[in-house]
Amino acid sequence: MSDLTFTHERDASRYTLHRGDDLVSVLDYRDDGRTVALTRAYTIPTFRGHGYAAEVVERAVADIEALGDRTISPVCWYVADWFEAHPDRAGILQPRR
């Protein structure tokens, strides 16, 4: 996956993943300054089945962790499943009330 470009589009509240010139996956979010709600992971249909959604989530989680001052709320079912598959990353999740 070295030919991929990961971008944080703050104005659009989303992370994107491109392969060359092609947009392959998007992760939308809402950030209230304390918690980042990851609301929708989407892969363009012609690019599905290649792990792009997992890659954009992985890179976004790393980006949010690097901020050091936010937790994540996995609103999107795909993101919630990703965290279940990566329990080592659960430390950044917003505590359940």
N, C-alpha and C positions, 0 to 999 in steps of 0.2 A: 504494500500500500504506500510505497514511497513516492508514487507519482501523483499523490493527492495533495490538494491545497485546502487547508482549514482556515476559515475566516470568521471573526466575531464581528457581526454587523450590528453594532450597538443601536444605531438609529432605527433599525427594523426589529430590534429585540429578537435576534436569531443568530444561530451559528450555522455556517454552511460548509459543505464539503464539495469540492470540484475535482473532477478527473480531467486534466487538461482544461479545455474550455467548457466542458459540460458540467452543469450543476447536477449532482447525483443525490444529495441528501441535505435535509434542513432540520434543525432543532429549534423550535420556537420556545420562548420563555417570557416570564414576567419577573421583574426584580424590584422588590420593595425596599432595598437597602439592607435588609437583614436576611431575607430568604429569597432564593431564586426558584420559582416554580417552573419546572420543565414541562411545558404543556402539550407539545406535539412533536413527535419525531416522524418525519416523512421522507421516503425515498421515491424518487421518480420511477414510475412503474418499469420502464425499460432497463433500469439498473438494479432492480431488486434481486436478492439472493446472493449478493456478493459481500455482505457484511458491512455495507456502508453506514447503515443506521447505527450499528454498534460502534463503529469508528467515530462517528460524529458525537455520539454520547460520551465515549471514552475521553475524547479530546476536550469536550465542553466541561466535563466533570473536573478534569485536570486544570482547566483554565479557572474555574470557580474556586477550586481548592487553593490555587496560587494566590487568590485575593486574600485568603486567610480570615475573612470577616463575615462570611455568609454560610448558610446551610442550604440544602437542596430539598425541595418538596417534589417528589416524582409524581406529578399529576397524570402524565401520559402513561398508559398501560405498558408501552414498550420500555420506557425508562424504568418503571417499577420492576419489570421482569429483568432488565439489565442489572439492577442493583441486587436482585435475588441471586443472580448468577455470579455476582462479584461481591460477596459479603465482606471482603477485605476493604471495600470502599465505603461501607455503611457509616463510618464515623462522621461523614459530612452531612448525613441525612438529618432533616429537621426532626427533633424528638416528637414522638406521638403523644397526644394529650389525652 
